[in-house]
Amino acid sequence: MSNIEELQKRVMHLETEVELLKELVKLQNKCPERIVPTYPPTPLGPYFSKEPTLEPPYKVTCGGEK
């Protein structure tokens, strides 16, 4: 393959890339600005009111201790 043919292929590829980039810019311009979520300045309180314990949250009722 001659240098001219190789350069022509590269130019065609780059032209395609440029067209795709133009389309991408158009689509990005159509999109509304992204809303950046705001977070509370201090962390929210824990969900549970007391510290976790090793006790299960249920009672054994099938012949076990109450």
PyRosetta script that sets phi, psi and omega in degrees:
from pyrosetta import init, pose_from_sequence

init()
pose = pose_from_sequence("MSNIEELQKRVMHLETEVELLKELVKLQNKCPERIVPTYPPTPLGPYFSKEPTLEPPYKVTCGGEK")
pose.set_psi(1, 135.1)
pose.set_omega(1, -177.9)
pose.set_phi(2, -79.8)
pose.set_psi(2, 163.2)
pose.set_omega(2, 179.8)
pose.set_phi(3, -62.5)
pose.set_psi(3, -34.9)
pose.set_omega(3, -179.0)
pose.set_phi(4, -65.2)
pose.set_psi(4, -45.6)
pose.set_omega(4, 179.2)
pose.set_phi(5, -62.8)
pose.set_psi(5, -41.7)
pose.set_omega(5, 179.9)
pose.set_phi(6, -63.8)
pose.set_psi(6, -43.1)
pose.set_omega(6, 178.9)
pose.set_phi(7, -65.9)
pose.set_psi(7, -37.4)
pose.set_omega(7, 177.9)
pose.set_phi(8, -63.2)
pose.set_psi(8, -41.8)
pose.set_omega(8, 178.1)
pose.set_phi(9, -64.0)
pose.set_psi(9, -41.5)
pose.set_omega(9, 179.4)
pose.set_phi(10, -64.8)
pose.set_psi(10, -40.2)
pose.set_omega(10, 178.5)
pose.set_phi(11, -63.9)
pose.set_psi(11, -43.4)
pose.set_omega(11, 178.7)
pose.set_phi(12, -61.7)
pose.set_psi(12, -42.3)
pose.set_omega(12, 178.6)
pose.set_phi(13, -62.3)
pose.set_psi(13, -44.4)
pose.set_omega(13, -179.5)
pose.set_phi(14, -66.4)
pose.set_psi(14, -36.4)
pose.set_omega(14, 176.2)
pose.set_phi(15, -62.8)
pose.set_psi(15, -40.9)
pose.set_omega(15, 176.8)
pose.set_phi(16, -62.9)
pose.set_psi(16, -43.6)
pose.set_omega(16, 178.4)
pose.set_phi(17, -60.1)
pose.set_psi(17, -42.6)
pose.set_omega(17, -179.5)
pose.set_phi(18, -63.4)
pose.set_psi(18, -42.8)
pose.set_omega(18, 178.9)
pose.set_phi(19, -62.3)
pose.set_psi(19, -42.4)
pose.set_omega(19, 179.0)
pose.set_phi(20, -64.4)
pose.set_psi(20, -39.5)
pose.set_omega(20, 178.2)
pose.set_phi(21, -65.8)
pose.set_psi(21, -37.0)
pose.set_omega(21, 176.7)
pose.set_phi(22, -62.2)
pose.set_psi(22, -43.7)
pose.set_omega(22, 178.2)
pose.set_phi(23, -62.8)
pose.set_psi(23, -40.8)
pose.set_omega(23, 178.6)
pose.set_phi(24, -61.8)
pose.set_psi(24, -42.8)
pose.set_omega(24, 178.9)
pose.set_phi(25, -63.8)
pose.set_psi(25, -40.7)
pose.set_omega(25, 177.8)
pose.set_phi(26, -60.2)
pose.set_psi(26, -45.3)
pose.set_omega(26, -179.5)
pose.set_phi(27, -65.2)
pose.set_psi(27, -39.2)
pose.set_omega(27, 179.1)
pose.set_phi(28, -66.1)
pose.set_psi(28, -35.5)
pose.set_omega(28, 179.5)
pose.set_phi(29, -70.2)
pose.set_psi(29, -27.6)
pose.set_omega(29, 178.6)
pose.set_phi(30, -76.0)
pose.set_psi(30, -27.5)
pose.set_omega(30, -177.5)
pose.set_phi(31, -69.9)
pose.set_psi(31, 139.1)
pose.set_omega(31, 174.2)
pose.set_phi(32, -67.5)
pose.set_psi(32, 157.2)
pose.set_omega(32, 178.5)
pose.set_phi(33, -58.9)
pose.set_psi(33, 142.5)
pose.set_omega(33, 178.9)
pose.set_phi(34, -71.4)
pose.set_psi(34, 137.0)
pose.set_omega(34, 177.7)
pose.set_phi(35, -86.3)
pose.set_psi(35, 122.2)
pose.set_omega(35, 179.8)
pose.set_phi(36, -85.4)
pose.set_psi(36, 122.6)
pose.set_omega(36, -179.6)
pose.set_phi(37, -66.0)
pose.set_psi(37, 142.2)
pose.set_omega(37, 176.7)
pose.set_phi(38, -101.8)
pose.set_psi(38, 142.7)
pose.set_omega(38, -178.4)
pose.set_phi(39, -113.8)
pose.set_psi(39, 151.8)
pose.set_omega(39, 178.8)
pose.set_phi(40, -62.9)
pose.set_psi(40, 145.3)
pose.set_omega(40, -178.2)
pose.set_phi(41, -64.6)
pose.set_psi(41, -29.2)
pose.set_omega(41, 177.6)
pose.set_phi(42, -121.2)
pose.set_psi(42, 151.6)
pose.set_omega(42, 179.2)
pose.set_phi(43, -63.9)
pose.set_psi(43, 147.0)
pose.set_omega(43, 177.2)
pose.set_phi(44, -70.9)
pose.set_psi(44, 156.4)
pose.set_omega(44, 179.2)
pose.set_phi(45, -64.3)
pose.set_psi(45, 159.0)
pose.set_omega(45, 178.8)
pose.set_phi(46, -65.2)
pose.set_psi(46, 154.6)
pose.set_omega(46, -179.1)
pose.set_phi(47, -69.0)
pose.set_psi(47, -39.5)
pose.set_omega(47, -177.4)
pose.set_phi(48, -89.1)
pose.set_psi(48, 142.7)
pose.set_omega(48, -176.3)
pose.set_phi(49, -79.0)
pose.set_psi(49, -27.0)
pose.set_omega(49, 179.3)
pose.set_phi(50, -121.1)
pose.set_psi(50, 163.4)
pose.set_omega(50, -179.1)
pose.set_phi(51, -65.4)
pose.set_psi(51, 148.2)
pose.set_omega(51, 178.3)
pose.set_phi(52, -66.6)
pose.set_psi(52, 146.1)
pose.set_omega(52, 178.8)
pose.set_phi(53, -124.2)
pose.set_psi(53, 169.9)
pose.set_omega(53, 178.1)
pose.set_phi(54, -84.4)
pose.set_psi(54, -3.0)
pose.set_omega(54, 178.8)
pose.set_phi(55, -73.9)
pose.set_psi(55, 137.2)
pose.set_omega(55, 178.2)
pose.set_phi(56, -71.3)
pose.set_psi(56, 153.5)
pose.set_omega(56, -179.3)
pose.set_phi(57, -83.6)
pose.set_psi(57, 17.2)
pose.set_omega(57, -178.5)
pose.set_phi(58, -135.8)
pose.set_psi(58, 167.9)
pose.set_omega(58, 177.0)
pose.set_phi(59, -111.2)
pose.set_psi(59, 141.8)
pose.set_omega(59, 176.0)
pose.set_phi(60, -81.4)
pose.set_psi(60, 125.3)
pose.set_omega(60, -176.4)
pose.set_phi(61, -119.7)
pose.set_psi(61, -2.3)
pose.set_omega(61, -176.0)
pose.set_phi(62, -101.8)
pose.set_psi(62, 72.0)
pose.set_omega(62, 175.8)
pose.set_phi(63, 80.0)
pose.set_psi(63, 2.9)
pose.set_omega(63, 179.2)
pose.set_phi(64, -96.6)
pose.set_psi(64, -176.0)
pose.set_omega(64, 178.1)
pose.set_phi(65, -73.3)
pose.set_psi(65, 150.8)
pose.set_omega(65, -179.8)
pose.set_phi(66, -84.7)
pose.dump_pdb("model.pdb")
